[in-house]
Amino acid sequence: MNATPHEQRREARLRRAAKRNGLVLKKSRARRWSPDNQGLYTLLTFNNVQCPIGERFDASLDDIEAYLVERFGRQVLGPVSYHEDPREAEED
């Protein structure tokens, strides 16, 4: 499954936010689903010793973002691009 440009930008932004806080966002490269690799994402410390979320590559980008915001605060994500997906904009 190919990611949309919006998803690619969001993943890159979350990678940068994780890196600024001493973490690494990894995406599963498994070709098939298994109980130990569910095909999504994980967060690791730089030395790959601790895995705060997504131990089995089972964390979505929403899960990763929620963890980073809860752990480090909303400012961890930095400024949001004005070129985000317009379909997700809230209507007033």
C-alpha positions as CSV (number, residue, x, y, z in Angstrom):
1,M,0.0,0.0,0.0
2,N,1.4,3.4,-1.0
3,A,1.2,6.2,1.4
4,T,-0.3,9.5,0.3
5,P,1.8,12.6,0.2
6,H,0.0,13.8,3.3
7,E,0.9,10.6,5.2
8,Q,4.5,10.9,4.0
9,R,4.8,14.5,5.3
10,R,3.2,13.5,8.6
11,E,5.6,10.5,9.0
12,A,8.6,12.8,8.3
13,R,7.4,15.4,10.8
14,L,6.9,12.7,13.5
15,R,10.4,11.3,12.7
16,R,11.9,14.7,13.2
17,A,10.0,15.2,16.5
18,A,11.1,11.8,17.7
19,K,14.8,12.5,16.8
20,R,14.8,15.9,18.6
21,N,13.8,14.0,21.8
22,G,16.2,11.1,21.6
23,L,14.0,8.6,19.9
24,V,13.9,6.9,16.5
25,L,10.7,6.2,14.6
26,K,11.0,3.0,12.6
27,K,8.5,1.6,10.1
28,S,8.0,-2.1,9.6
29,R,9.5,-3.5,6.4
30,A,8.0,-7.0,6.9
31,R,6.3,-8.4,3.8
32,R,3.8,-10.4,5.8
33,W,1.9,-9.8,9.1
34,S,3.0,-11.8,12.1
35,P,2.2,-11.6,15.8
36,D,5.7,-10.1,16.4
37,N,5.5,-7.7,13.5
38,Q,2.1,-6.2,12.7
39,G,3.3,-4.0,9.9
40,L,3.0,-0.5,11.4
41,Y,5.5,1.6,13.4
42,T,7.6,1.5,16.6
43,L,9.5,4.1,18.6
44,L,13.0,3.2,20.0
45,T,15.7,4.9,21.9
46,F,18.8,5.7,19.9
47,N,20.6,2.7,21.3
48,N,17.6,0.4,20.6
49,V,17.4,-0.7,24.2
50,Q,14.0,0.7,25.2
51,C,10.8,0.7,23.2
52,P,8.2,3.1,24.7
53,I,5.5,2.3,22.2
54,G,4.9,-0.1,19.3
55,E,7.0,-3.0,20.5
56,R,5.6,-5.3,17.9
57,F,5.4,-2.7,15.2
58,D,1.8,-2.2,16.2
59,A,1.6,1.6,16.6
60,S,-0.1,3.8,14.1
61,L,1.0,7.4,13.3
62,D,-1.9,8.5,15.5
63,D,-0.5,6.4,18.4
64,I,3.0,7.8,17.8
65,E,1.8,11.4,17.7
66,A,-0.3,10.9,20.9
67,Y,2.6,9.5,22.7
68,L,5.0,12.3,21.7
69,V,2.5,15.0,22.7
70,E,1.7,13.3,26.0
71,R,5.4,12.7,26.9
72,F,6.9,16.0,25.6
73,G,4.0,18.4,25.1
74,R,2.3,19.8,22.0
75,Q,5.3,21.9,21.0
76,V,7.2,18.7,20.2
77,L,5.6,18.6,16.8
78,G,6.8,22.1,15.8
79,P,5.0,24.3,13.4
80,V,2.4,22.6,11.3
81,S,2.6,23.1,7.6
82,Y,-0.1,25.1,5.9
83,H,0.1,22.5,3.1
84,E,-1.5,19.8,5.2
85,D,-4.3,17.8,3.6
86,P,-7.2,20.2,3.1
87,R,-9.8,17.4,3.5
88,E,-8.9,17.2,7.2
89,A,-9.5,20.9,7.8
90,E,-12.2,21.5,10.3
91,E,-15.2,23.4,9.0
92,D,-16.5,26.3,11.1
